[in-house]
Amino acid sequence: MKRRLIRTGVTSALILAFAFMSIASGSSSSDSTKKIDGGSDDNGKQSEVTADNEKGNLTIEEQVLVDQDDVKITAKSIDEDGFWGVGVKLLIENNSKKDYGIACDALMVNNYMISDLFSSSVTAGMKANETMYLSSSQLSAAGIEKIGQIEIDFRVYDNESYETVIDPDIVTIKTSLYDQMDTTPNDAGKELYNSNGIKIVGKYVDEDSFWGAGILLYIENNTKDSITISCESISVNGFMLTGYLSATVYPGKMSIDDITLLSSELEENDISSIDEVSLSFHIFNSDSYDTIVDTDQITFSTK
């Protein structure tokens, strides 16, 4: 069983649009970033994705991704000119007698969990041309210079009841750059947790992220189950704050996520520089919600 989130319509698109902007990496300047003690402020392989996926070099062959219960989804081509960056053009055909919504529960590129901008609603008997965009900031943060493999976890749901009607297997698209992709972990930084098949690395702190400040993390899941990680009991410079983190990582996958600290809370506590952070992680099974571990308090400073 896979963890399911209902995401529909305009609200979904807006939430996903903000998600595209929320990753502290990708848009932050070196002047606003501070390394975590014992680690590195080097962003690893971080680079501009568009520089290496040169126009015309990144292509895919037309491929049927889903063909089940009168619903067919076909990957047609790569869109390199979209407002949101690189995307996969999809043809969705609803040959059933019901109106369906199509969602993406997870998108993975070169084994990294990547945010997508995608939501579709297709009336019974109709077709729709859609594009699933890949978060350029997360691709950059993961150091993905050549997009070689794209994995998509689709879900089809009833537009009226929101119940899942088709739950297909994860599908894989191999691009023209498949043989050139680099899947080396971008895990430079301070190791914060490494046990139970799960590794969390603090990469750096960005004091000028979209929402305020962000603590960038590398997460690696070597277990057989999907995991979700949240941040608990976080304090900055001795003041308790709210750290926003909800990172779901599929088995055998990696992720770049950030703990978001709101500018309003930083200002309320007169915090202009993030010098010391103390936090713990709550890690649980994404399907059963069973707790895997509640870590001890982890303290680190920035330089």
C-alpha positions, 0 to 999 in steps of 0.5 A: 500500500502506498501513502496517498494524498488528495491533491486537486484542481487550482488549489493543488497547482498553487500549493505545488507552485509554492513548493517549487519556490520553497527549496532554499537551494537553487536560488540562494547566493553564497553570501547568505549560506553558512556551513554546519560545523564539521561539515562543508558549505560546498553545495557539492554538485549543485549546478544549473541544470539547463546548462548541461541538459542542452536544448535538443540533447534531452529527449524521450521516446513516446511511451505508454505509461498507464493503460488500465481501466479505460485510462491511458497516459502516454509520455509524448516528449520533453518540454524544455521551453516551459515557464517552470523549466523542464517538463514531460509532455503527457497525453491523457485519455479518459475513455471511461464513463466517469470524470477522473482526476490524475495525480502524481504521488511521487516523482523521482529523477536519477533516484532523487525525490523531486517535486512536480508541478502537475494536476489534471482533471479529464472529463469522461470520454475526453482527452487532455494534453498536460505537462509534468514539470520538474522542480529546477531548484531541486534538480540543481540542489541534487546535482543532477546535471543530466536527467537520465531516468524519470520515475512517476507514481501516478494515481487516478481518482474519482472527481466526486468521491476523491477515492482512488480508482486506479493505483498503477505501479511506478513507471520509468522513463529512460531519456537520451541521457540515461547512459550519461547520468551520475547517481553519486550521492550529493551528501557533502555536509555534517552527518546528523543521523545514520542508523536503521538504514536512514541517513540525514546530512545537514548541508548548509543553512540559508539565511535568505530563503523564500520563506525566511531561512532554511536548513538544507538536508540530504536524506537517504533511505536504504530501507525497504519501505517509504519513510517520512521525516518531520522536525521536532523540538527545534530551537535557534540561538536558544529560542524555540521556533517551528521548523517545517519539514515533511520529507517522504522518501521512497525505498532506495531513493534520496532526497534534498529537502529543507527545514523551513524557518519563517521570517516572522518567527525569526523576527519575533525572537530578534534572530538576525543570524542563525548561529546554533540549532538544536532539533530532533527528527521524527521518522515514521513509516509512510504507509502504516504511520508506525514510528521508526525512531524519534531521535535524540536532540541534535545540536550544531552550530554554523560558521 
